[in-house]
Each structure stands twice: as C-alpha cells, then as structure tokens.
C-alpha cells in the first residue's frame, strides 16, 4: 500500500502541469488547476477566431452573405454560451450521497486488508438538467482501488442521478477520508468548460486487521507445576484442571465431577472439587511517538524506495495479541504513549473492550509524524517548505479550487518578479541563484539608496561651499559630481543584469513563489490567522512548514520528511518518550494484582543514553514477579538482526564500483548502525531477564504471537 501512496503523491505533484481531459468525444484543455470560472477550450477559441475572421471579411468586402454567415455563427455561439451559463448554477446545488458496503450491508467502520464497495450518487433538485459532466470521486490515500471506475459521465437530472460504483481494499489501520467529487462540465460542442469541486467529507476509521483463527497459536490452561505469568493456585472451587479437594455429593452437582473409584471404596458418592485459574492480565504499551510515525524507506537500496511506518507493524501485533487474549478470555490492557504523555486503558475483556482498543489504535495510526521539540526550536533547524510545497499545492488545487481562483487569491506580477519568498531563511547553504532570487528586494533598495545619495551628496557639498565661502571643497565637489552618478549607474546596471539573470533562470522559483502565496492565503483563511498571518507565512519558513504539515495531516495525505539534519543528527529520536514509558510501566505495576505480562512495543533504538528510567522501571516490575517483553520495530526491507546461535548473513565482498558508490556505502552504514543499536539494546535488557523480539517485516505475526505464548506458558525469557 505504501507504494501506491507514493505513486498517488507523484501523480499529485504532476497535477499542476498542463493536461488534457476528454469527456466522451469532447476534448478540452485545463490550463490552470482549480479554475472556478467558465473558460474557452482550444476548440472554442479557434471557432470564435474563425467566426470573427468571416465577419471581418464580410464587413471589409461589403459581402452580405459572409456578413450574415458571420453574424449567424456569432449569435449561435452566444446562444450556446448563454445556455451553458443558465444550466451551470445547478452544479453548485449537487448533492453527494455516499455509502460503503461490505458483502451484506452498508458499514460505518472499515477493516485493514478487507475489500468494500463504494457507492456514490449525484443528484440535484433543479428544474433544468445539468450540462454534460465528468464526475470523479476523490479516492482516499488510505485505500486502493481494485475494480470499477471512479469516473462517470452524463447529465444530472432531478429524477435521473448519476452513480459511481467501485471496489476498494483498505490499507493499514488509520482513517479513510473521502473529500468529495470533482465535477468537470462542458457543453456538447466542447466550446466551454467549468471545473467545480463538491465537498462531501466522509471520514471512516480503518480498524486493525485481526489474525485469522486458523493461524492462531493454540493456548491451553495447563497444570500449575510451572506457574505461567498471571495464573496461580487459587484456593477456591472452580473449573480448573488441578484437583483441590474431595467432598460428599450434594444434590445438583454435575455427574461428571463424581469420583467413582473413591465413591466405590467409601460406599457413598464423592464429588471432586477443582482449583480456579486466574486469567492472565496482559498490558500492551504501544509506542506512538514521532520515531515510529515517520515514513521510513522500505528497502536497502536507495534507488527502489517504498515507504512505510513502523507504527503499522506495532498496531498489527497489538491487534493480534488482543484477539488471541480475547479468544482465551484473558484480560488485556492498552497504554498508548509518546513524548508528550500516555493514555491508559485498564485490562479487561469482552467485545466492547476489544473494539474500544481497536478504535484507539486506528485513531493513533491516522496521525502523522511531528518533529520533536528540539527539531522545532530555532537552533534545531526546520523542514524546508519547498519539500512539501508541490504536494500541498497540487492537493489544494484539486480539493479547494474555489480558494485558488484569481478573483479571490490573485498573485500580482510585481510580487513574483520583484520579490522572493522568503527573505528570511534559516538554511545556511543556499545556491547563488537561490540567494539572488531571495535578495531581490535588497538589491532594489540598494539601487534607490545609491541614487538618493548620488543626488544628495553634490547638493550638500554645494551648500557647504556656499556657506563656508571657501574653495577648499572644490576638489571634493568635483570628485563627488563625477563619481556619485557613475556609482549609481553602475549599481543600476549590475542590478538590472542580476534581475535579467533571475528572469531567465528563475522560472521555477517564481512558480514556487506563486504557489506559496496562494497556499499561504488558503491556510491563513482556513485556520483563522490574524490579519498579518499571510505575511508571516510568506516570510517565516518554520511557521509555513508546520502549517502545511498540519494541512496534509488533516486530509490524510501521505508525505515524507527528511530523517537527518545537515549535521547528521536523527531528527525523530524522541528521547522524551522514555520517562513517559517508565512512569506508565510503574503505574501499571502499582495497579497489578497477579504476576502479569507487560509487552513493550516501543522503538528504543539509538536511545542508549536515555534508557536509565526505563531500566529502573523494568527492575521494579521484575521485582514484583511480573514478566516483561520488549518488541522492537524494525525498518521494512532491512536485513533482520541475527540472534544467538545464528550466523550473520554475509553480504559478500564489495566490488570496487560498489565501494565508490555513495548510495551503496550509505546503505551499508545504515544497516550496520541499526544492527549495532539492536545488539546494544538486546544486551541491556537480557541482563535483566527481559525477552527482546524483533518485529521484522519477514516475520509473520503468528510467529511473534507464538513466542509470546511460549513466554506465557513457560514463564522464562526467550530471545
């Protein structure tokens, strides 16, 4: 699914380029994305030009047939335009009705990996039929289209709505946001067209997929010779497997509990009483910090990159553990933590509790990565807004065309030709052309100040000479009179030359400035910024970048972020989550009743210096005779670290070409860094008797659940 996300993003980045659409046999051209007005197609332009030529020839040559022919065609063209204009207001009154069906009925909740059918109906109550339209449903980024078509064309009438039907497959857990339907209208001759977006936002949660029962590891309540965590001898009658006592038979006792041999020896009926078994209490600590929510490359080669989130893997494992525990009536708790706090759900069982936990996991999976506090600070560096600008603008042009119209969101030509956004930038390494483009206002100010002083200095010297009545300033006056105009002329010439260089080589930069101004105005209006919000977003790269990330996150648009700063520091380590996890673990231990199982699904790689609070909390849990398991997420596509008893996979000798390839060397360094970090983490926790598992992509979830099952049944660490 992540590969489809990137392909959708790349398509969106190319959306701003000039495209051709076709409605039936009516071709028309879309020049500007999001044009919310009636525009002529190329066919309409050529037809109007031909009509004007015929009419002009008829008037110049005083030819009555040509004049009548030109006037007739012109009137017919105006009638077509008027008819299209009259029927167009019905497009703004379109109603969108959307239903998502499974195999039986309409649903309000989706499941990861399952297929559903989407049914969209377009209708309106107007008396006049609509023009010929091409309706395109905005497919969410969290789903994949299987069959059917998201396009439909025809005429929308009061009693004859248009319907779109197609099937989708849901991706990982999260949210599926249906934005609405894009309407492209045209007349039958293909002279005019209009683009409009009907907003009909529907947000459906995608719950984590549950493990099929056929591949679940079997779990039985075994005898209590080796006490599993959470199961101990409970000196009360129950339905366990251990014999507690023998007593006389009482009316109402089940016949299967009668001890027939003992009854035969004693001459009366004797009933067996069994011990009760307390179910296992398991608490899942799921890491939801930025380190697991940031998209990571899903391949060792940098030339074939897919992106996925480690959080998706952790959520799948948590959902599998939830279902496994529910099938054997064990109590399962959930704790979602990040660098800002923790959300705790007490251990419980039942379908209502399981559904609540799945909803919480789906809500967490829908969030996007947020830079850490050090990353947001002025010293830590920020994300270049140019990295997110093409994707954000293309999505806004598709979904919010009414907010990008030139009538409400215009860009003056002087703003793109004489200015450069932003003048303030925290990036230190700017190219020469980029620096020239951003400092055009400084050059313009320098020219005006040079011209000002070239005029003022001679006047000041003339005034001083007249007041002092001396000829001592004559040589200075002569020098200033000749040098000042030459300096001003040279400054203007150099500035015009630099402006010419920017005009020739800065086409992409001017387009970027136009996108940024329009997108900044859209964000300022959408999030209710102060009157100076537009100017702030134009000049402050950090504020603009964070607001663009918020805009993309709200609409569930996947985007990638740089993982490392220019200094080589990992930007999403989030060490603040370790004290939060430690406090949550101590709190769960304080509320524990039996020997419980705590499963830590957390990314603790490259946090060796910050693990002291967590190690102390783990020692407290082990001192209370609890079991602790650490499941560490692993980047998809990366070679799985070997455990004890396994030989590391040999990568082979590098060829001279591979040694000189920077991308290959970078991949090898990344693999070694992850492996060393995992081995250090494993050594630190196994010294305490804590099992450390690796949630690699090649390792199926049932295998991880079987390892947890061995821990539950044997009561000793496994690594």
N, C-alpha and C positions, 0 to 999 in steps of 0.2 A: 504493500500500500504506500509506503514512503516513496517508492519510485514514481508512482502515479502522482503523488503530491508535487514532486519536483517538476514533472512534466507539465502539470497544470500551472505551476508557477512560471515556468519558462514560456508557456503559451500566453500567460497574462503579461509577461514582460514584453512580448512582441505584439500585444494588443494595440499599442499606440501607433504602430506602423500603418501605412495605408493599406486597406484591404478592399476586397470586392465580395459582395454578398449577392445572392441570387434568390429571388422569390419566384418560384416557378420558372417562367421564361422572361422575367422582368429583371434585368441586371441594373444595379445602381451602386454608386461608389460612396464610401464613407470616408470623408477626409479627416474630420476632427472627431475624436471619441467623445461621446456624450453630447452631441449637438442636439439641443432641445428646441428645434425650430424647423419649419418647412424649408427644405433645400432642394435645389435642382440637381438632377442627375446629369451625367455627361450626355445622355440621350436627350434630355430636356434642353440642355444648353445648346446643343447642335440644332435641335429643331427650332428653338427660338431664334437662333442666329440665321438659319435658312429663311424663316418667315420674314425677318427684318430685311434681309437682302432682297427677297422678292418684292416686298412692299417698297423698298427704296428704288429698285429698278422701275417699278411701275410709276412711281411719282416723278422720277427724273425723266423718263421717256414719255410721260403722259400716256401710258398704256392702260386703258381702262380694264382689260381682262386681268393683267398682272396685279393692278391695284385691288380689284375686287377679290382675286385669289388670296393676296396677302392679308387683306382685312378679314376675310372669312377664316383663314387659318389662325390669325391672331385672336379673333373673337372665340373660336373654338378652343384655343389654348387657354384663354382666360376663363372660359366656362369650366374647363377641366380643373383648373386651379381652384375656382370657386367651389365646385362640387367636393373636391378633396378637403378644402378648408372647412366646409359645413359639416362633413362627416367626421372630422378629426376630433372634436371635443368629446366624442363618445369614448375615445381611448383613455381619457383620464377618469372615466367612470367604470372602468372594467373591474369586475370582482374576481378574485382568485380563490378558489376552494381547493384545498389540498388534503389528501388522505394517504396514509401509508398503511398498506395491508400486508399481513403475513398470509399464510395458507388458509386462514379461516375468516378473519375479520380485520377491521381497522385497529391499529395499535397506537399507543402513545409513548411506547418505550422500545428502543431498538437494542439488539444484542450484537456484540462484536463477532464478526465472521459469519453472520447469518444473512440471508437474502430476503429482500422485501420488494413489494411492488408499490410504486408511487403513482398516484392518480391526481392529475391537476385539471381543473375545469375553469375555463374563462367564459364569463357571461356579463351582460350589462342590460339595463332596463330601458335604454334609449329607443326611440321610435325608428330612427334611421339606422340602417346597417353600417357597420364599420367599413373602412377601406380594406383592401386586401392586406393581411398582416402575416408576418412570420413571428411566431411566439417561441421564445427559447427559455426554458426553465434554467435557473441558476443552480447548477449542481453543487452541493456542498463539497468541500475539500476532504471531508472525513469519510466519504463513501466512494465507491467505484461503480460505474455504470456497466451492467452486464449485457443487457439486450434492450430492444426497444429504441425509441428516439426521444430526445429531449426537445425536438423541434416539431412544430405543427404549423401549417399554413392554411389560410382560408379567410372567410368573412364571419365575424362575430355578430350574431343576430339575437334578438330578445328570446326567441324560442329555439334557437339552434346554437348552443355554446360549442366552443372548441375544447377538445380534450387531449391531454398528453398522458401517455402511459408508458412506463419503462420500469425495469427492474434494477435494483442496486444491491451491492454487497457492502456491508459495513466494515470499516477498518478497526483499528484499536479502540479501546474504551475512550470516551470523551463526549463531545456534543456534535450533533449534525445540525447545522444552521442553514435552512432554506431561506434565501434572501427575498426571492420573488421571481417575476417573469419579465424578461426583456421583450419589448414589443417594437418591431420594425414594420412601419406602414408604408405602403406605396400605392399609387393609382395603377389602373390596369395597363396604361400605356408606358409606365415606367418613367414619367417625366418628373415626379415629385416623390420625396420620401421624408419620413419623420421617424425619429428614434425616441422611445419613451420606456421608462422602467416602472413597473407596477410593484410597489413594495408590499410584500405579504410575508413578514418574517415568521417562521415557524422553527422553534428550537426543540429538538428531540434528544434526550440523553441516550448514549450508547453504553449500555452496561457491559462489564467484562464478560467474556465467554466462559461458561462453566465447562469443566472437564467431563467428557462423556463417561457414563458409568461403566462402560465396557473396559476402559483402560485404567480405571481407578485401582490402586493397590488395595488388596483386602485388608481389613482391620478387624481383629477379633479381640474380645476381652479375655486375655489369657489368665492363668492362675498366678497367684501373687508370690511366687518364690523370689523373683527379681522384680522389685516394685517399679513399674513404669512411672514416669512423672505424672502426678495427678491422680493415680489410682493407688489406694492403700486399703488395708484391712479396716473395715467399718463394722464395729461390733453391734450390729443390729440386723434383724432378719431382713432378707431381701431376695433378689433373684439372681445372685451372682453364681460363680462356679465353685467356690470354696465352701465346704461343709462347716457350719457354725455350731450346731447342737442338735440333739435328738430330744423329742418330747412326745407326750401322748397325743394320739389322734383326737382332733376336735371336729365336730360336725361342720362341714363346709370346706374343709381342707381339700385341695385337689388330689385326686388319686395318684398322680404321677410323683408326688412327693413322699409317698408311703415307702418306708424301708421294709421290704417284705421279708428279707432274711432275719433282720433283728426282730421283727414282729413275730416270726415263727418261733424264734428262740424264747422270746418273753411271753408268748401266748396272748398278746394284745397288740392292737395296731399302734405303730410308732411312726411319727412323721419327721422328715428331715427338714431342718432349717438351714438356709444358705446365707452367706455373708452378702452384704450390699457392696457394690463397687461404685465409688465416686467417679464421675466422668472427668476427663482431662479438661483443664482450663488452659486454653492457649491464647496468647495475646500477640497480635501481629503489629510490629512497628514499621510502618511504611514511610520511606524517605520521599518527600515531595519537594525537596529544595531545588534550586536552580541547577545544581550539578547533574540531576537526573532528568530534568525537563528540557535541557538544551539539546537541540538536534546534534547528533554525533555521526561521523562518517561510518557507514556500514560496509566497509571494505578496506583491505590493507593497501590496495593500490589507489593512489590519488587520482588516477585517470578514469576510474569507474567507481563513482561515489554514489551510494544511496544514503539516505539519512533516516535515522530512527531515534526514538527516545528510550533511554534506559528505564524510564518510569513505566512504559508499556509492558516491559518484561516483568517488572516487580508487581504490577497490578494483576497480570495473568497468574503469577504464582500465588498472590494473596487470594484471588478468587478461587483457585484450585484448592487451597487449604481450607477456605471457608466451606466449600461444598463437601470436601472429604470429612471435615469435622461434623457437619450437619447430618451426613449420612449415618454416623455412628452416635449421634445425639451428644456430642461433646460441646462444651461451651467455648466460644471464640470471641475474643475482643479485638478491637482495632484502635490503633493510635496513629494518626497522620501528623507528621512533624516536618518542619522546615526550619530555616534560620530565624524565623520570627516568632514561632510558637508551636503549640501542639494541640490537637483535637482528639479527645479520648472518648471511646465508646466502651462501656463495661462489657465483660464477657457475658454472653447469653446465647440462646439457641432458638431455633424456630425460623419459619419462613419470613416473618416480618423483620426479624433482626438481620437475617441474611440480606434481604432486599435493601434495608437501610444502609448496610455496609457497602453493598454494590453501588448504590446511588452516590455515596460519599466518594468512592473510588472513581466513579465516572466524572464527578464534578472536579476532582483534583486533576484528572488526566486532561481536562479541557483547558487548563491554564497553560500559559506559555512561559518560557524562561524569562526571569527578571534578573538584571545584573545585580551583583552583590553590592553592599554598602560602600566598600572601597572602590568598586568599579564606577559607582555613580558619583563619587566625590570628584572635586575639581583636580585633585592630584592623581587620581587613578586612571584618567583617560576615559574617553567615551567612544561610543559606536559611531562610525562615520555615517551620517544620514544618507549619503549617496548610495550606500549599500542597500538601503530599504526603499529609497525613493521610487525607482521604476516600478517595483511590485505594488507599492501602496497607491501610486497614481493610476496605474492600469486598473486595479481593482475598483478604485473610486470612480474612474471613468465608466466602468461597466455597471456599477450598482447605484451611483449617485450622479447621473448625467445632468439632473436639474440644478445641481450645485456647482457645476463646472461650465455652465453657459456663459458666454461672453457678456450677456446682459447683466448678470449678477456677479460675475467673477472674472473680470477682464484683467489683462496684463498690459499696461502701457508700454509702448515701444521703447521709451526712454529708460524704463526700469530694467530691460534686458540688455540694451545696447550701452548704457552709460553707468550701470550699476553692476555689482557682482555679489552674490549671496554665498556665504555670509562674510562680511568684512572681518568679523572676529572668528577665529578658528583656533582650536587647541592643538590641531595637528601641526607638528613642527616640520615635517618633511613634505613640503609642497613643491610641485614641479614649477618650472619657470613660467609656463603658460598659465597654470592654475593661479600662481601668485600674481601674475599680471592681470588676470581676469578679476580677481578679488580686490585688487588695489586700484581699480579704475577711478573710483571716486577720489582717492588720494592724489592721483596724477592730475585730475581735473582741478582739484583745489590748489595744487602746486602751480598750475598754469595761471589761475586767476590771481594768486598772491604775487607771482612773479610780474605779471602785467601791472598789478597795482603799484608795486614798489618801483617798477620802471618808470611810472608816471609821477609818483610822489617824490622820489629822491631828487630829480632835477629841479622840481619846483621848490623843494626845501632848501637846496643849495643856492638857488637864485634869491630866495627870500633872505637867507643868512648873509649873502654877499651884499644885498641892498641895505640891510640893517647895519652891518659892520663897516660898510663903505671902505672895503679893502680888496686888494687884488690877490691876496694870498690863496684864495679858494678857486682861482681861475683854472689851475691845472686839474684840481679835483672835479670841478664842474665839467671841464672838457672830457675828462675820463668817464664820468658818470653818464653824460649825454650820449656817448658812443657805446659804452659797454652795456648799460641797462637795457636799451631796446634790443641789442644783439642777444643778450641773455634771455629776454622774454621770447624773442623769435626762435632761439634755439630750443627753449623749453616747449613752446607750442609745436615746433616741428617734430621734436622727439616724441611728444605725447601723441600727436596725430599718427606718427609712424607706429607706435605701440598699439594705438587703437585700431589701426589698419591690420596689424598682425593678429590682434584678437578677433577682429571681424572676419578674417579669413579662416583662422584655425579654431575659433571658439564657438562653432555652431552647436556642438553637443553641450557645451557649458551654458549657452543661452537657453537651449531647450530644457536643461536641468533647472535653471532659474525660473523659467515659466512654470514648470511642474511644481516647483517648491512653493512659489507664490500662491498658486491656485489651491494646492493641498493645504498650505498653512491657513488660508482663508476658510477652507472647509472644516478643518479641525478646530479653528477658533470659534466658528459658529456652532459646531456640533457639541463642543464641550463647554460652551458658555464662558469663554475667557473674557478678560476685561477689554475695554476699547484698544488698549495697547498690546493685545495678545498677538495680532498679526505681525507687528513689528518685532515682538520678542521672538516669535517662531522663525522669522526671517534671519535674525542675527545670532540667535543662541542655538548652536548645533545640539547641545545636550537636551534642551527642552524639546526641540523639534523631534529628535530621535526617540526620546521616551514616549512622546505623544503618538508618534507613528507606530511604535510597538504596541501601545495600548489600543490603537485603532485596528491593527491587524489581529490582535489577540481577541478583541470583542467579536470580530467577524470570523474567527476560527480559520484564518488564513495562515498556512504554514510558511515560515521563513527561517532562514539560517542566520546565525550570528557568529562573529569571529570568536574563537575559543581562547586565543592567546593575545596578549598585549604586544606592542612593538618591542618591549623589553624582554619578552619570553615568559611572562607570568601568566599562569592559568587564571582566567577571569571569573570562573564559575565554581571555584572550590568550595565556597560557603562554609568556612570553619565554624561559624556561629551556630550551626545546627548541632554540633557535638554536645555542648552543655544542655541544649534543649532535649536531646535524646536521653542524656544521662538523668536529668530531672524526671522525665516521663517514665523511665525504667524504675527509678527509685520509688516513684509514686505507685506504679503498678505492683512492685514488691510489697509496699506497705499495705496495699489493699488485698494482697493474695491470701488465700485460705489454705491451699494444699501445696504440694510440690507441683508447680506449674511449669509450662513450657513457654518461653519467650523467644519469638522469632524476629530477629532484627533484619529487615530488608532495607539496607542502607548502603550508600556509596561512601565508603571511608577511605578510598584510595587517595594518596598524596596528602593525607591529613595526619601524618605520624606525630607532628609536634603538638597537635590539639586533642589527642585521644586520652589524656590522663583522666579527665572527669568521667568518661565512659568506662574506662577500665576499672575505676573505683566503684562505679555503679554495678558493673558486672560482678565484681567480687562480693558486693553486698547480696546480689541475687543468688550467687552460688553458695554463700554462707547460709542462706535460708533454705538450702536444699532444693533450689529450682534448677531447671535446665535452660540454657541459653544457646541459641543457634544464630549464626551470622550468615546471611545470604548476600553476597556482594554482586551487584550487576556488572556485566562485562560488555564492552563495546561490541556491537554486532559485527561479525566478519573477522574479528581479530582472533589470532591463534589462542586457544584455551590454555591456561597455565597448567603445567603438569603437577601432579600430587606425588606424595611419597610412594615409591615403588614403581613409578612410571618414568620412562626415559624421555627427556625432552625431544621434541620433534626437531630434527636437523634441518636447517634452512639451506644447507649446501654452501659451497664456496661461491663468492660473488665474482662475476666476470669483471674485467676492467671497465667495461662500459657501464655496468651497474654500480660500480664503486664511484664513478664520476657523475652519476645521475643524482641531482639533488633531491628529486622526489622520492627515489628509492631509498636513499640514505635517511631521509626524514621518516619514511615509513618504518625502517628498521629501528631507528632511535625511539620512535613512539611505542613499538612493540616491546622493546627491552624495558622502557620506562614503566609501562603498565605491568609487565611481569615482575619486575623488582618490587614495585609498590605492593602487588598482591602477596608476594612471598614475605615481605616485611609485616604486612597486616596479619597474615596467617600465623607467623611465628609469635606475634604479640598476643594473639587470642588463644592459640593452642596451649601456651604455657599456663593459662588459667583453666584449661579443660573445656574450652568453648569450641564447638564444631564450626568450621568455616567452609561454606559451599560457594561455588561459582555459578552464577546463573548465566551460562553461555548460551548463545543462540542455537548451537547444535544440540544442546542438552534438552530433551523434552521435559515438559512439566511433570508428567507422571514419574520420571526418574527422580526428580527433586522431591516429589511427594513420597516416593518410596524411601528415600534417605531419611526424611523426617519421620516416617513410620518406624524405621529401624531405631531411631532415637527414642521414640515414644515407647517402644516395646522392650528395648534393651536397657535403656537408662544410662548409657555411657556414650561419650562423644565419638563421633565418626567423622573423618576428614579424608 
